[in-house]
């Protein structure tokens, strides 16, 4: 818990990190509301236009670990700026391109920039503050994610209708110019790992606690993404499909509340926060399983689900960074890969479930995954999710 003697949180710097995360998510989800316009502009059908989202996810999945390992000796602000400049270049290229192939290439490398950014943000936020403030700092640095998840698709759709899909991507480039100036003015710089202290991927994976945390990331996020990717068919039996935008807004607002709550509890109670979130998520899946035809049950379940999800990134990245110590950036690049694998897996598994068993199967499949995540977290008492107040094993460098 933060003490009165602790320095004030570097709010402006942490919000710059939050804006970077916001940029990652909005850049990823922007095509979802613009598929017809992109298809018309490039002379392709909507399903082909949807592959712009796939290309972005593939870029993050493939590039996160090698880029993080390759840049771990670089100064941290240089790496952060490299990822932001990547968004500037490749969003601009997407806006300019008249070739579907070139657009896919641009989206792939925009995803690579995101993979590098995600592996950096949590560790960067931790280095700005004292150990007692790390959880709160990470919660603030992650606040851009639920905002982007709640607003990314509807804002992208609105922008596309108002100014066209190319200008929508161009506006993201404009946002990154502002973000570059913000980072240069407000975000402190830190040294990377000395060459002799660089961490091999396999050695980091063998560190106690790293694999259990990644196991929880995979199972928790796989369950979440089955529900989130297929929220439209999930909402159909209750008659809420026509109010899907409102349902997503409920989820986003609840996720923001979850981030706020997590920022207050993560440092002194990371283990109970993880176990409690997973237990409530599992109970929510159970409620959905029995009450999918009730609008009230579905609305309440989505709100509680958003509340448990909002703090997940902070909780899991905190646990992973604590387990990895000064190899946090490399471990967090594994988190990027695991998280994106769960996104892809949620889409694939959810599609199979929908085709063979219908949307009624989603809550039950997700319940199994939530209970699996809860079991892994509960068993990781010695390493991964230890009881008591956090004790970071990594160095803390004052800002």
Secondary structure, DSSP 8 states (H G I E B T S, - for coil): ---TTS----HHHHHHHHHHHHHHHHHHHGGGG-HHHHHHHHT--HHHHTHHHHHHHHHHHHHHHHHHHHTTTS-HHHHHHHHHHHHHHHHHHHHH---HHHHHHHHHHHHHHHHHHHHHHHHHHHHTS-GGGHHHHHHHHTHHHHHHHHHHHHHHHHHHHHH-HHHHHHHHHHHHHHHHHHHHHH--------GGG---HHHHHTSTTHHHHHHHHHHHHHHHHHHHHTHHHHHHTTT-GGGHHHHHHHHHHHHHHHHHHHHHHTTT-HHHHHHHHHHHHHHHHHHHHHHTT-HHHHHHHHHHHHHHHHTHHHHHHHHHHHHHGGGHHHHHHHHHHHHHHHHHHHHHHHHHHHHHH-GGGHHHHHHHHHHHHHHHHHH-TTTTS-SSS----S-----
